[in-house]
Each structure stands twice: as C-alpha cells, then as structure tokens.
Amino acid sequence: MLIAEIRVTLKEGVLDPQGTTLRRSLETLGFAGVGEVRVGKSIQVSFAHGDRARARAEAEAMCAKVLANPVIEQYHVDLREA
Amino acid sequence: MLIAEIRVTLKEGVLDPQGTTLRRSLETLGFAGVGEVRVGKSIQVSFAHGDRARARAEAEAMCAKVLANPVIEQYHVDLREA
C-alpha cells in the first residue's frame, strides 16, 4: 500500500500570525535562539492501489484542488510504502 | 542556519474526524481508491545557532512541552540546513 505524506505550508513572504504567536510562546518558555516559526498542515493519504506514478499524480491533483490554497500556500508530496 | 521540520500527527487508533471528512470530500470530488486520510500539523522552526545536537534536543523538547499533546499525538523531527 502507498501513503502520500503531504506538507502544505504558507509561501515565502506570506504572513504567518500563528507562527509568530508560537515563536513568542517558545521564547516565553525559555527557548532562546529560535528564529522564524512557520505553521502548516501535514496530511497523510493512503491509496488502495500500488501504482506510484498514479498515486503521485492523484496526490498532486488533491493538493491543487482541495488541500492547498495555491494563492498563498505551496505543497510538497512524498510517497512511501506503508 | 538550521531548520527543524516537525510533523505532529495523531497516534494510531486515535479517531481523526477531520481526516474522515476530508476523505469523504475527496471521494465526492472523484478521487477513487483513497483509503485512510489523517491530518496533522507541520511546523518549521529555524535556529540562530548551527549546533545540530542542540537544535535536535531543543526541537524535541518543544514538541514534548508545547507543540504536541503526548496523550494523543506523536511527533517526528527532521533537521536540515537552510
């Protein structure tokens, strides 16, 4: 069985208020030396078939149509065997 | 500069209503052959220093203390150069 590990993150230059808040919290908790923090989504999709090329094409189509907002977000797909 | 790519996901066996809803949406949109869908968080933390061992220890501590709920979530840290 194939699993697509999809990471959806904000594009460079897009403000990330959630990340900024998280960075401040980490500093308050004593984590020094933290630079930028960016928050995104991690989505795992498992496929019933074992066709890698088809799974990659489907995962990319899901990202473009549903999982990511292409105006402000970018995505990355990694395929692995379950 | 070092960047920790942190993935926080629900543990096996923990119900993921967001993932279930997403799977139904994907089916409705015509993506056949989709098995389980699981949704988690992807967090990028950049460090001002270049000490890999220290960055990994700090990232793991952040996960244990702030980023993940250890009762229902697991985390994975990957380090990379910026």
Backbone of each chain as nested JSON, in Angstrom:
{
  "chains": [
    {"id": "A", "residues": [
      {"number": 1, "name": "MET", "atoms": {"N": [0.842, -1.195, 0.0], "CA": [0.0, 0.0, 0.0], "C": [0.886, 1.257, 0.0]}},
      {"number": 2, "name": "LEU", "atoms": {"N": [0.437, 2.262, -0.708], "CA": [1.205, 3.51, -0.798], "C": [0.596, 4.583, 0.093]}},
      {"number": 3, "name": "ILE", "atoms": {"N": [1.457, 5.376, 0.693], "CA": [0.997, 6.504, 1.501], "C": [1.673, 7.772, 1.0]}},
      {"number": 4, "name": "ALA", "atoms": {"N": [0.856, 8.792, 0.725], "CA": [1.404, 10.092, 0.344], "C": [1.486, 10.96, 1.591]}},
      {"number": 5, "name": "GLU", "atoms": {"N": [2.691, 11.44, 1.887], "CA": [2.899, 12.374, 3.009], "C": [2.911, 13.768, 2.392]}},
      {"number": 6, "name": "ILE", "atoms": {"N": [1.852, 14.513, 2.636], "CA": [1.703, 15.83, 2.01], "C": [1.948, 16.924, 3.048]}},
      {"number": 7, "name": "ARG", "atoms": {"N": [2.749, 17.894, 2.666], "CA": [3.01, 19.035, 3.562], "C": [2.535, 20.292, 2.867]}},
      {"number": 8, "name": "VAL", "atoms": {"N": [1.605, 20.99, 3.476], "CA": [1.092, 22.24, 2.918], "C": [1.573, 23.378, 3.8]}},
      {"number": 9, "name": "THR", "atoms": {"N": [2.34, 24.295, 3.214], "CA": [2.894, 25.398, 4.004], "C": [2.612, 26.736, 3.318]}},
      {"number": 10, "name": "LEU", "atoms": {"N": [2.648, 27.788, 4.102], "CA": [2.474, 29.12, 3.525], "C": [3.671, 29.453, 2.655]}},
      {"number": 11, "name": "LYS", "atoms": {"N": [3.422, 30.145, 1.549], "CA": [4.519, 30.577, 0.685], "C": [5.399, 31.577, 1.408]}},
      {"number": 12, "name": "GLU", "atoms": {"N": [6.66, 31.656, 0.968], "CA": [7.585, 32.673, 1.474], "C": [6.94, 34.049, 1.306]}},
      {"number": 13, "name": "GLY", "atoms": {"N": [7.035, 34.868, 2.336], "CA": [6.524, 36.233, 2.204], "C": [5.094, 36.393, 2.674]}},
      {"number": 14, "name": "VAL", "atoms": {"N": [4.379, 35.272, 2.842], "CA": [3.012, 35.354, 3.361], "C": [3.093, 35.388, 4.89]}},
      {"number": 15, "name": "LEU", "atoms": {"N": [2.435, 36.361, 5.496], "CA": [2.476, 36.496, 6.948], "C": [1.867, 35.275, 7.625]}},
      {"number": 16, "name": "ASP", "atoms": {"N": [2.482, 34.85, 8.719], "CA": [2.021, 33.675, 9.439], "C": [1.811, 34.036, 10.913]}},
      {"number": 17, "name": "PRO", "atoms": {"N": [0.648, 34.623, 11.258], "CA": [0.414, 35.07, 12.636], "C": [0.464, 33.917, 13.642]}},
      {"number": 18, "name": "GLN", "atoms": {"N": [0.033, 32.722, 13.205], "CA": [0.07, 31.574, 14.114], "C": [1.527, 31.236, 14.466]}},
      {"number": 19, "name": "GLY", "atoms": {"N": [2.393, 31.283, 13.452], "CA": [3.806, 31.021, 13.683], "C": [4.447, 32.064, 14.579]}},
      {"number": 20, "name": "THR", "atoms": {"N": [4.078, 33.332, 14.378], "CA": [4.629, 34.411, 15.199], "C": [4.225, 34.236, 16.659]}},
      {"number": 21, "name": "THR", "atoms": {"N": [2.962, 33.887, 16.886], "CA": [2.475, 33.666, 18.253], "C": [3.215, 32.509, 18.901]}},
      {"number": 22, "name": "LEU", "atoms": {"N": [3.412, 31.451, 18.122], "CA": [4.116, 30.272, 18.623], "C": [5.565, 30.616, 18.983]}},
      {"number": 23, "name": "ARG", "atoms": {"N": [6.218, 31.42, 18.148], "CA": [7.598, 31.816, 18.429], "C": [7.669, 32.576, 19.756]}},
      {"number": 24, "name": "ARG", "atoms": {"N": [6.718, 33.498, 19.971], "CA": [6.705, 34.259, 21.228], "C": [6.487, 33.336, 22.422]}},
      {"number": 25, "name": "SER", "atoms": {"N": [5.59, 32.36, 22.254], "CA": [5.337, 31.415, 23.357], "C": [6.591, 30.631, 23.675]}},
      {"number": 26, "name": "LEU", "atoms": {"N": [7.301, 30.19, 22.628], "CA": [8.516, 29.413, 22.847], "C": [9.565, 30.243, 23.581]}},
      {"number": 27, "name": "GLU", "atoms": {"N": [9.685, 31.524, 23.188], "CA": [10.636, 32.412, 23.871], "C": [10.264, 32.575, 25.339]}},
      {"number": 28, "name": "THR", "atoms": {"N": [8.972, 32.786, 25.587], "CA": [8.496, 32.956, 26.964], "C": [8.814, 31.713, 27.793]}},
      {"number": 29, "name": "LEU", "atoms": {"N": [8.759, 30.554, 27.157], "CA": [9.02, 29.295, 27.863], "C": [10.515, 28.991, 27.995]}},
      {"number": 30, "name": "GLY", "atoms": {"N": [11.357, 29.911, 27.501], "CA": [12.786, 29.762, 27.743], "C": [13.585, 29.189, 26.58]}},
      {"number": 31, "name": "PHE", "atoms": {"N": [12.954, 28.994, 25.427], "CA": [13.709, 28.514, 24.267], "C": [14.365, 29.715, 23.592]}},
      {"number": 32, "name": "ALA", "atoms": {"N": [15.656, 29.879, 23.858], "CA": [16.38, 31.006, 23.264], "C": [16.897, 30.594, 21.889]}},
      {"number": 33, "name": "GLY", "atoms": {"N": [17.23, 31.556, 21.073], "CA": [17.841, 31.256, 19.779], "C": [16.882, 30.724, 18.735]}},
      {"number": 34, "name": "VAL", "atoms": {"N": [15.574, 30.915, 18.958], "CA": [14.601, 30.497, 17.952], "C": [14.405, 31.625, 16.962]}},
      {"number": 35, "name": "GLY", "atoms": {"N": [14.569, 31.33, 15.691], "CA": [14.365, 32.331, 14.659], "C": [12.907, 32.333, 14.238]}},
      {"number": 36, "name": "GLU", "atoms": {"N": [12.671, 32.098, 12.963], "CA": [11.303, 32.116, 12.446], "C": [10.591, 30.796, 12.765]}},
      {"number": 37, "name": "VAL", "atoms": {"N": [9.286, 30.881, 13.008], "CA": [8.457, 29.679, 13.149], "C": [7.315, 29.775, 12.142]}},
      {"number": 38, "name": "ARG", "atoms": {"N": [7.116, 28.711, 11.351], "CA": [6.039, 28.693, 10.354], "C": [5.177, 27.466, 10.615]}},
      {"number": 39, "name": "VAL", "atoms": {"N": [3.873, 27.648, 10.529], "CA": [2.959, 26.536, 10.814], "C": [2.201, 26.158, 9.547]}},
      {"number": 40, "name": "GLY", "atoms": {"N": [2.136, 24.865, 9.285], "CA": [1.406, 24.381, 8.119], "C": [0.635, 23.125, 8.448]}},
      {"number": 41, "name": "LYS", "atoms": {"N": [0.156, 22.451, 7.41], "CA": [-0.616, 21.227, 7.605], "C": [0.183, 20.027, 7.113]}},
      {"number": 42, "name": "SER", "atoms": {"N": [-0.026, 18.906, 7.778], "CA": [0.564, 17.653, 7.353], "C": [-0.588, 16.693, 7.099]}},
      {"number": 43, "name": "ILE", "atoms": {"N": [-0.673, 16.148, 5.897], "CA": [-1.804, 15.276, 5.543], "C": [-1.261, 13.961, 4.994]}},
      {"number": 44, "name": "GLN", "atoms": {"N": [-1.753, 12.865, 5.543], "CA": [-1.374, 11.525, 5.062], "C": [-2.55, 10.938, 4.312]}},
      {"number": 45, "name": "VAL", "atoms": {"N": [-2.325, 10.562, 3.066], "CA": [-3.384, 9.909, 2.276], "C": [-2.886, 8.53, 1.873]}},
      {"number": 46, "name": "SER", "atoms": {"N": [-3.639, 7.486, 2.221], "CA": [-3.238, 6.141, 1.796], "C": [-4.058, 5.735, 0.568]}},
      {"number": 47, "name": "PHE", "atoms": {"N": [-3.389, 5.024, -0.335], "CA": [-4.026, 4.61, -1.587], "C": [-4.206, 3.101, -1.593]}},
      {"number": 48, "name": "ALA", "atoms": {"N": [-5.345, 2.665, -2.136], "CA": [-5.637, 1.228, -2.177], "C": [-4.762, 0.536, -3.227]}},
      {"number": 49, "name": "HIS", "atoms": {"N": [-4.37, 1.26, -4.289], "CA": [-3.555, 0.667, -5.353], "C": [-2.064, 0.85, -5.056]}},
      {"number": 50, "name": "GLY", "atoms": {"N": [-1.223, 0.229, -5.869], "CA": [0.223, 0.306, -5.617], "C": [0.993, 0.98, -6.742]}},
      {"number": 51, "name": "ASP", "atoms": {"N": [0.297, 1.769, -7.543], "CA": [0.902, 2.434, -8.7], "C": [1.479, 3.781, -8.274]}},
      {"number": 52, "name": "ARG", "atoms": {"N": [2.802, 3.868, -8.203], "CA": [3.448, 5.08, -7.674], "C": [3.158, 6.32, -8.516]}},
      {"number": 53, "name": "ALA", "atoms": {"N": [3.243, 6.162, -9.835], "CA": [3.045, 7.325, -10.716], "C": [1.621, 7.861, -10.572]}},
      {"number": 54, "name": "ARG", "atoms": {"N": [0.66, 6.916, -10.524], "CA": [-0.738, 7.322, -10.385], "C": [-0.983, 7.971, -9.014]}},
      {"number": 55, "name": "ALA", "atoms": {"N": [-0.397, 7.39, -7.966], "CA": [-0.579, 7.931, -6.616], "C": [-0.023, 9.358, -6.535]}},
      {"number": 56, "name": "ARG", "atoms": {"N": [1.152, 9.573, -7.139], "CA": [1.743, 10.912, -7.1], "C": [0.874, 11.924, -7.842]}},
      {"number": 57, "name": "ALA", "atoms": {"N": [0.389, 11.507, -9.028], "CA": [-0.463, 12.399, -9.821], "C": [-1.747, 12.724, -9.058]}},
      {"number": 58, "name": "GLU", "atoms": {"N": [-2.333, 11.714, -8.402], "CA": [-3.565, 11.945, -7.644], "C": [-3.313, 12.86, -6.449]}},
      {"number": 59, "name": "ALA", "atoms": {"N": [-2.201, 12.617, -5.74], "CA": [-1.897, 13.448, -4.574], "C": [-1.676, 14.905, -4.992]}},
      {"number": 60, "name": "GLU", "atoms": {"N": [-0.974, 15.107, -6.116], "CA": [-0.729, 16.483, -6.579], "C": [-2.05, 17.155, -6.986]}},
      {"number": 61, "name": "ALA", "atoms": {"N": [-2.946, 16.365, -7.612], "CA": [-4.24, 16.922, -8.006], "C": [-5.066, 17.287, -6.775]}},
      {"number": 62, "name": "MET", "atoms": {"N": [-5.011, 16.437, -5.746], "CA": [-5.739, 16.75, -4.495], "C": [-5.237, 18.051, -3.889]}},
      {"number": 63, "name": "CYS", "atoms": {"N": [-3.909, 18.224, -3.89], "CA": [-3.321, 19.449, -3.34], "C": [-3.806, 20.668, -4.116]}},
      {"number": 64, "name": "ALA", "atoms": {"N": [-3.739, 20.565, -5.44], "CA": [-4.089, 21.718, -6.281], "C": [-5.567, 22.069, -6.167]}},
      {"number": 65, "name": "LYS", "atoms": {"N": [-6.417, 21.034, -5.972], "CA": [-7.867, 21.287, -5.987], "C": [-8.478, 21.488, -4.61]}},
      {"number": 66, "name": "VAL", "atoms": {"N": [-7.963, 20.811, -3.599], "CA": [-8.649, 20.794, -2.304], "C": [-7.755, 21.185, -1.129]}},
      {"number": 67, "name": "LEU", "atoms": {"N": [-6.584, 20.562, -1.049], "CA": [-5.822, 20.644, 0.201], "C": [-5.086, 21.965, 0.389]}},
      {"number": 68, "name": "ALA", "atoms": {"N": [-4.689, 22.589, -0.707], "CA": [-3.934, 23.83, -0.577], "C": [-4.651, 24.977, -1.286]}},
      {"number": 69, "name": "ASN", "atoms": {"N": [-4.422, 26.18, -0.793], "CA": [-4.882, 27.38, -1.485], "C": [-3.682, 27.891, -2.288]}},
      {"number": 70, "name": "PRO", "atoms": {"N": [-3.691, 27.691, -3.614], "CA": [-2.492, 27.994, -4.408], "C": [-2.083, 29.469, -4.411]}},
      {"number": 71, "name": "VAL", "atoms": {"N": [-2.964, 30.333, -3.958], "CA": [-2.61, 31.763, -3.909], "C": [-1.585, 32.016, -2.8]}},
      {"number": 72, "name": "ILE", "atoms": {"N": [-1.774, 31.379, -1.659], "CA": [-0.887, 31.662, -0.52], "C": [-0.117, 30.44, -0.018]}},
      {"number": 73, "name": "GLU", "atoms": {"N": [-0.459, 29.25, -0.526], "CA": [0.189, 28.055, 0.012], "C": [0.934, 27.274, -1.069]}},
      {"number": 74, "name": "GLN", "atoms": {"N": [1.986, 26.571, -0.626], "CA": [2.698, 25.651, -1.502], "C": [2.598, 24.261, -0.887]}},
      {"number": 75, "name": "TYR", "atoms": {"N": [2.835, 23.231, -1.688], "CA": [2.728, 21.879, -1.14], "C": [3.886, 21.021, -1.629]}},
      {"number": 76, "name": "HIS", "atoms": {"N": [4.118, 19.96, -0.864], "CA": [5.192, 19.023, -1.175], "C": [4.67, 17.614, -0.914]}},
      {"number": 77, "name": "VAL", "atoms": {"N": [4.879, 16.711, -1.873], "CA": [4.367, 15.342, -1.741], "C": [5.534, 14.367, -1.654]}},
      {"number": 78, "name": "ASP", "atoms": {"N": [5.537, 13.524, -0.616], "CA": [6.485, 12.409, -0.503], "C": [5.685, 11.118, -0.512]}},
      {"number": 79, "name": "LEU", "atoms": {"N": [6.124, 10.16, -1.335], "CA": [5.444, 8.865, -1.354], "C": [6.27, 7.857, -0.584]}},
      {"number": 80, "name": "ARG", "atoms": {"N": [5.598, 6.989, 0.182], "CA": [6.318, 5.906, 0.855], "C": [5.425, 4.671, 0.907]}},
      {"number": 81, "name": "GLU", "atoms": {"N": [6.06, 3.524, 1.042], "CA": [5.316, 2.277, 1.201], "C": [4.835, 2.178, 2.648]}},
      {"number": 82, "name": "ALA", "atoms": {"N": [3.622, 1.676, 2.852], "CA": [3.108, 1.549, 4.224], "C": [3.839, 0.414, 4.943]}}
    ]},
    {"id": "B", "residues": [
      {"number": 1, "name": "MET", "atoms": {"N": [22.437, 28.127, 8.83], "CA": [21.28, 28.127, 9.731], "C": [20.564, 26.787, 9.658]}},
      {"number": 2, "name": "LEU", "atoms": {"N": [20.091, 26.312, 10.822], "CA": [19.395, 25.023, 10.872], "C": [17.885, 25.227, 10.935]}},
      {"number": 3, "name": "ILE", "atoms": {"N": [17.166, 24.342, 10.252], "CA": [15.706, 24.368, 10.317], "C": [15.219, 22.99, 10.749]}},
      {"number": 4, "name": "ALA", "atoms": {"N": [14.364, 22.972, 11.766], "CA": [13.738, 21.716, 12.184], "C": [12.368, 21.622, 11.51]}},
      {"number": 5, "name": "GLU", "atoms": {"N": [12.185, 20.538, 10.76], "CA": [10.868, 20.271, 10.146], "C": [10.157, 19.308, 11.084]}},
      {"number": 6, "name": "ILE", "atoms": {"N": [9.148, 19.792, 11.767], "CA": [8.456, 18.988, 12.78], "C": [7.083, 18.569, 12.26]}},
      {"number": 7, "name": "ARG", "atoms": {"N": [6.785, 17.286, 12.406], "CA": [5.469, 16.789, 11.996], "C": [4.778, 16.228, 13.225]}},
      {"number": 8, "name": "VAL", "atoms": {"N": [3.616, 16.79, 13.546], "CA": [2.834, 16.313, 14.686], "C": [1.58, 15.635, 14.152]}},
      {"number": 9, "name": "THR", "atoms": {"N": [1.427, 14.347, 14.463], "CA": [0.28, 13.602, 13.933], "C": [-0.42, 12.864, 15.069]}},
      {"number": 10, "name": "LEU", "atoms": {"N": [-1.676, 12.528, 14.854], "CA": [-2.415, 11.753, 15.843], "C": [-1.833, 10.349, 15.916]}},
      {"number": 11, "name": "LYS", "atoms": {"N": [-1.802, 9.783, 17.11], "CA": [-1.326, 8.404, 17.259], "C": [-2.276, 7.438, 16.565]}},
      {"number": 12, "name": "GLU", "atoms": {"N": [-1.735, 6.296, 16.184], "CA": [-2.549, 5.202, 15.63], "C": [-3.694, 4.918, 16.603]}},
      {"number": 13, "name": "GLY", "atoms": {"N": [-4.89, 4.752, 16.08], "CA": [-6.004, 4.368, 16.935], "C": [-6.8, 5.545, 17.465]}},
      {"number": 14, "name": "VAL", "atoms": {"N": [-6.225, 6.757, 17.364], "CA": [-6.971, 7.942, 17.793], "C": [-7.853, 8.397, 16.629]}},
      {"number": 15, "name": "LEU", "atoms": {"N": [-9.127, 8.583, 16.903], "CA": [-10.061, 8.988, 15.849], "C": [-9.692, 10.341, 15.269]}},
      {"number": 16, "name": "ASP", "atoms": {"N": [-9.819, 10.482, 13.952], "CA": [-9.461, 11.721, 13.263], "C": [-10.647, 12.186, 12.418]}},
      {"number": 17, "name": "PRO", "atoms": {"N": [-11.606, 12.885, 13.062], "CA": [-12.811, 13.307, 12.333], "C": [-12.499, 14.231, 11.154]}},
      {"number": 18, "name": "GLN", "atoms": {"N": [-11.45, 15.055, 11.301], "CA": [-11.084, 15.966, 10.204], "C": [-10.62, 15.149, 8.991]}},
      {"number": 19, "name": "GLY", "atoms": {"N": [-9.832, 14.107, 9.263], "CA": [-9.363, 13.243, 8.176], "C": [-10.504, 12.499, 7.509]}},
      {"number": 20, "name": "THR", "atoms": {"N": [-11.465, 12.042, 8.32], "CA": [-12.619, 11.315, 7.766], "C": [-13.433, 12.225, 6.847]}},
      {"number": 21, "name": "THR", "atoms": {"N": [-13.645, 13.458, 7.302], "CA": [-14.396, 14.419, 6.492], "C": [-13.666, 14.699, 5.185]}},
      {"number": 22, "name": "LEU", "atoms": {"N": [-12.358, 14.845, 5.284], "CA": [-11.544, 15.122, 4.097], "C": [-11.623, 13.947, 3.115]}},
      {"number": 23, "name": "ARG", "atoms": {"N": [-11.574, 12.733, 3.622], "CA": [-11.66, 11.558, 2.748], "C": [-12.995, 11.549, 1.993]}},
      {"number": 24, "name": "ARG", "atoms": {"N": [-14.085, 11.868, 2.695], "CA": [-15.405, 11.905, 2.046], "C": [-15.434, 12.98, 0.964]}},
      {"number": 25, "name": "SER", "atoms": {"N": [-14.844, 14.124, 1.274], "CA": [-14.816, 15.217, 0.279], "C": [-14.039, 14.784, -0.957]}},
      {"number": 26, "name": "LEU", "atoms": {"N": [-12.909, 14.107, -0.747], "CA": [-12.085, 13.663, -1.879], "C": [-12.867, 12.661, -2.727]}},
      {"number": 27, "name": "GLU", "atoms": {"N": [-13.596, 11.761, -2.085], "CA": [-14.406, 10.789, -2.832], "C": [-15.481, 11.506, -3.639]}},
      {"number": 28, "name": "THR", "atoms": {"N": [-16.136, 12.461, -2.997], "CA": [-17.194, 13.223, -3.686], "C": [-16.62, 13.932, -4.909]}},
      {"number": 29, "name": "LEU", "atoms": {"N": [-15.384, 14.364, -4.802], "CA": [-14.76, 15.091, -5.913], "C": [-14.199, 14.154, -6.982]}},
      {"number": 30, "name": "GLY", "atoms": {"N": [-14.379, 12.841, -6.795], "CA": [-13.998, 11.908, -7.845], "C": [-12.674, 11.196, -7.647]}},
      {"number": 31, "name": "PHE", "atoms": {"N": [-12.025, 11.393, -6.485], "CA": [-10.777, 10.668, -6.237], "C": [-11.125, 9.284, -5.7]}},
      {"number": 32, "name": "ALA", "atoms": {"N": [-11.045, 8.272, -6.591], "CA": [-11.359, 6.904, -6.189], "C": [-10.102, 6.26, -5.609]}},
      {"number": 33, "name": "GLY", "atoms": {"N": [-10.282, 5.192, -4.851], "CA": [-9.135, 4.438, -4.357], "C": [-8.395, 5.104, -3.22]}},
      {"number": 34, "name": "VAL", "atoms": {"N": [-9.048, 6.09, -2.555], "CA": [-8.416, 6.718, -1.399], "C": [-8.768, 5.907, -0.156]}},
      {"number": 35, "name": "GLY", "atoms": {"N": [-7.761, 5.507, 0.597], "CA": [-8.003, 4.763, 1.826], "C": [-8.166, 5.731, 2.97]}},
      {"number": 36, "name": "GLU", "atoms": {"N": [-7.325, 5.609, 3.982], "CA": [-7.423, 6.465, 5.154], "C": [-6.774, 7.827, 4.883]}},
      {"number": 37, "name": "VAL", "atoms": {"N": [-7.352, 8.87, 5.479], "CA": [-6.735, 10.198, 5.431], "C": [-6.543, 10.666, 6.874]}},
      {"number": 38, "name": "ARG", "atoms": {"N": [-5.336, 11.122, 7.193], "CA": [-5.045, 11.612, 8.551], "C": [-4.476, 13.028, 8.431]}},
      {"number": 39, "name": "VAL", "atoms": {"N": [-4.923, 13.909, 9.306], "CA": [-4.489, 15.302, 9.245], "C": [-3.675, 15.652, 10.486]}},
      {"number": 40, "name": "GLY", "atoms": {"N": [-2.553, 16.308, 10.288], "CA": [-1.717, 16.728, 11.405], "C": [-1.163, 18.118, 11.166]}},
      {"number": 41, "name": "LYS", "atoms": {"N": [-0.176, 18.485, 11.981], "CA": [0.45, 19.795, 11.853], "C": [1.877, 19.654, 11.343]}},
      {"number": 42, "name": "SER", "atoms": {"N": [2.279, 20.642, 10.574], "CA": [3.653, 20.718, 10.112], "C": [4.214, 22.037, 10.624]}},
      {"number": 43, "name": "ILE", "atoms": {"N": [5.299, 21.986, 11.385], "CA": [5.859, 23.2, 11.982], "C": [7.341, 23.302, 11.633]}},
      {"number": 44, "name": "GLN", "atoms": {"N": [7.733, 24.459, 11.113], "CA": [9.141, 24.724, 10.789], "C": [9.704, 25.689, 11.821]}},
      {"number": 45, "name": "VAL", "atoms": {"N": [10.777, 25.286, 12.49], "CA": [11.427, 26.176, 13.454], "C": [12.859, 26.397, 12.993]}},
      {"number": 46, "name": "SER", "atoms": {"N": [13.256, 27.658, 12.802], "CA": [14.645, 27.913, 12.419], "C": [15.437, 28.346, 13.654]}},
      {"number": 47, "name": "PHE", "atoms": {"N": [16.676, 27.897, 13.698], "CA": [17.543, 28.181, 14.84], "C": [18.648, 29.136, 14.414]}},
      {"number": 48, "name": "ALA", "atoms": {"N": [19.0, 30.056, 15.328], "CA": [20.045, 31.033, 15.033], "C": [21.426, 30.383, 15.072]}},
      {"number": 49, "name": "HIS", "atoms": {"N": [21.59, 29.331, 15.896], "CA": [22.892, 28.658, 16.003], "C": [22.983, 27.509, 14.994]}},
      {"number": 50, "name": "GLY", "atoms": {"N": [24.165, 26.913, 14.881], "CA": [24.36, 25.856, 13.897], "C": [24.694, 24.503, 14.525]}},
      {"number": 51, "name": "ASP", "atoms": {"N": [24.377, 24.336, 15.794], "CA": [24.701, 23.112, 16.532], "C": [23.565, 22.094, 16.35]}},
      {"number": 52, "name": "ARG", "atoms": {"N": [23.825, 21.044, 15.564], "CA": [22.771, 20.089, 15.22], "C": [22.221, 19.357, 16.448]}},
      {"number": 53, "name": "ALA", "atoms": {"N": [23.129, 18.904, 17.329], "CA": [22.688, 18.139, 18.503], "C": [21.797, 19.004, 19.391]}},
      {"number": 54, "name": "ARG", "atoms": {"N": [22.227, 20.257, 19.569], "CA": [21.449, 21.162, 20.418], "C": [20.088, 21.475, 19.774]}},
      {"number": 55, "name": "ALA", "atoms": {"N": [20.102, 21.705, 18.452], "CA": [18.852, 22.017, 17.748], "C": [17.872, 20.848, 17.864]}},
      {"number": 56, "name": "ARG", "atoms": {"N": [18.391, 19.615, 17.712], "CA": [17.502, 18.457, 17.807], "C": [16.917, 18.337, 19.213]}},
      {"number": 57, "name": "ALA", "atoms": {"N": [17.77, 18.505, 20.226], "CA": [17.299, 18.408, 21.61], "C": [16.249, 19.481, 21.89]}},
      {"number": 58, "name": "GLU", "atoms": {"N": [16.493, 20.705, 21.381], "CA": [15.536, 21.788, 21.615], "C": [14.209, 21.513, 20.903]}},
      {"number": 59, "name": "ALA", "atoms": {"N": [14.294, 21.027, 19.667], "CA": [13.075, 20.748, 18.906], "C": [12.248, 19.654, 19.587]}},
      {"number": 60, "name": "GLU", "atoms": {"N": [12.938, 18.621, 20.086], "CA": [12.217, 17.525, 20.766], "C": [11.568, 18.051, 22.063]}},
      {"number": 61, "name": "ALA", "atoms": {"N": [12.285, 18.921, 22.768], "CA": [11.723, 19.494, 23.999], "C": [10.504, 20.361, 23.689]}},
      {"number": 62, "name": "MET", "atoms": {"N": [10.577, 21.142, 22.592], "CA": [9.422, 21.97, 22.187], "C": [8.213, 21.087, 21.914]}},
      {"number": 63, "name": "CYS", "atoms": {"N": [8.45, 19.963, 21.216], "CA": [7.35, 19.048, 20.894], "C": [6.73, 18.509, 22.171]}},
      {"number": 64, "name": "ALA", "atoms": {"N": [7.586, 18.036, 23.085], "CA": [7.092, 17.399, 24.304], "C": [6.337, 18.393, 25.182]}},
      {"number": 65, "name": "LYS", "atoms": {"N": [6.793, 19.685, 25.166], "CA": [6.215, 20.65, 26.1], "C": [5.083, 21.484, 25.512]}},
      {"number": 66, "name": "VAL", "atoms": {"N": [5.168, 21.799, 24.205], "CA": [4.234, 22.777, 23.643], "C": [3.514, 22.286, 22.404]}},
      {"number": 67, "name": "LEU", "atoms": {"N": [4.276, 21.748, 21.451], "CA": [3.706, 21.556, 20.116], "C": [2.783, 20.351, 20.011]}},
      {"number": 68, "name": "ALA", "atoms": {"N": [3.046, 19.316, 20.794], "CA": [2.226, 18.104, 20.697], "C": [1.563, 17.804, 22.034]}},
      {"number": 69, "name": "ASN", "atoms": {"N": [0.416, 17.166, 21.969], "CA": [-0.23, 16.627, 23.157], "C": [0.168, 15.159, 23.244]}},
      {"number": 70, "name": "PRO", "atoms": {"N": [1.08, 14.811, 24.159], "CA": [1.645, 13.454, 24.152], "C": [0.621, 12.35, 24.423]}},
      {"number": 71, "name": "VAL", "atoms": {"N": [-0.56, 12.723, 24.914], "CA": [-1.583, 11.708, 25.163], "C": [-2.127, 11.164, 23.841]}},
      {"number": 72, "name": "ILE", "atoms": {"N": [-2.329, 12.036, 22.881], "CA": [-2.963, 11.586, 21.634], "C": [-2.097, 11.833, 20.395]}},
      {"number": 73, "name": "GLU", "atoms": {"N": [-0.995, 12.551, 20.542], "CA": [-0.199, 12.887, 19.361], "C": [1.232, 12.363, 19.464]}},
      {"number": 74, "name": "GLN", "atoms": {"N": [1.802, 12.072, 18.283], "CA": [3.221, 11.72, 18.207], "C": [3.901, 12.764, 17.32]}},
      {"number": 75, "name": "TYR", "atoms": {"N": [5.223, 12.853, 17.434], "CA": [5.927, 13.85, 16.627], "C": [7.19, 13.26, 16.023]}},
      {"number": 76, "name": "HIS", "atoms": {"N": [7.624, 13.923, 14.959], "CA": [8.822, 13.489, 14.248], "C": [9.606, 14.739, 13.86]}},
      {"number": 77, "name": "VAL", "atoms": {"N": [10.911, 14.734, 14.13], "CA": [11.741, 15.91, 13.843], "C": [12.774, 15.575, 12.771]}},
      {"number": 78, "name": "ASP", "atoms": {"N": [12.812, 16.37, 11.722], "CA": [13.873, 16.279, 10.709], "C": [14.645, 17.588, 10.729]}},
      {"number": 79, "name": "LEU", "atoms": {"N": [15.977, 17.479, 10.732], "CA": [16.797, 18.697, 10.695], "C": [17.361, 18.889, 9.303]}},
      {"number": 80, "name": "ARG", "atoms": {"N": [17.396, 20.134, 8.826], "CA": [18.044, 20.414, 7.544], "C": [18.712, 21.776, 7.6]}},
      {"number": 81, "name": "GLU", "atoms": {"N": [19.683, 21.941, 6.694], "CA": [20.351, 23.245, 6.586], "C": [19.459, 24.169, 5.76]}},
      {"number": 82, "name": "ALA", "atoms": {"N": [19.409, 25.433, 6.114], "CA": [18.559, 26.378, 5.369], "C": [19.203, 26.714, 4.019]}}
    ]}
  ]
}
